[in-house]
Amino acid sequence: MFKPFSNDTDTLNINGDALVIANDTARLSISGDLTIARDKTGLTTALALQKAVNAIVDALQNDASLPTKLPDEPPKPAGKTDNPFI
């Protein structure tokens, strides 16, 4: 079972690997190209997508310590660093 934001190793594939949701404790990454046809296979695909999005929304809504915004990643450089190779 896919648990959003629970670790940084799980992935969820929808419709084979047409759409991939990669887990992380701070951010999820969604990539791919998903086609939903107007047939029973499309319904199965749409329900899988809905289940994934609902789980993401539930995880966010139930997080009592949800910040307003995460800091940008990677952090912006704080200053100038000498090049150790010259």
N, C-alpha and C positions, 0 to 999 in steps of 0.2 A: 504494500500500500504506500502510495506517494504521500509524504508529509512535508508540505512546503516549509522551507526555512529551518528544517530540522538538522540538516548536515550539509556537507559540501561534496558529497559523492553520488547521491542518487540522481537519476534522470528518469523522466517519464516520456515514453514514445507513444504518439497517437497516430493511428493508421500506418503501422509499420514504423518507419522513421521519417514520415512526412513532416511531422511537427515534433520537436524535441523541447522539453522543459528541463533545464539543468538546475539542480538545487544548489543553494548556498545559504549560509546562515544569515546573510545580509541582503542578498539580491537573488532573484531568479532570472534566468536567461531563457528566452523563448525564441526558437529559430526554426525555420522551415517554410514550407509552402503546402498548405492544407486545402484540399478541394473537398467540398461537401456536396455530394450529388443528391438529387431528389429521389432517393430510393431507400431501401432498408439498410443498405450498407452506409449510406449517408447519414441516416438516423443514428446508427451505432456510433459513427464517427462524431457526430454532433453531441451525442450524450456523453461520450468520453471527454470531449473538450469542455462541456458544461461541468462535469464532475471535477475536472482539474481546476477550472476557474473558481468554482464554488469553494473548493478546498483552500485555494489561495486567499480568497476573500475572508473565509472563516478564520484562517490563521492570523490575518491582519486585524480583523475586528476583535479577536479575543486576546490580543497582545496588550496587556495593561501598560507596558512600558514602551509602546510604539512612539518613536520620536517624530517630530514634525518633518524633518528631512535628515537623511544620512549625509555625512560628509562625502565630498567627491572622492572617487578612487581613481588613480592613486592620488595621494595628497600632493598639493602643489609644492614645488621646491621652496624651502624656507630661505634659501640664500645661495651663495656661490660656493662651489667646492673645487678645490685644487685637483687637477688631473694627476693621478698617481703614476701615469704611464709616460709622462714627459719630464 
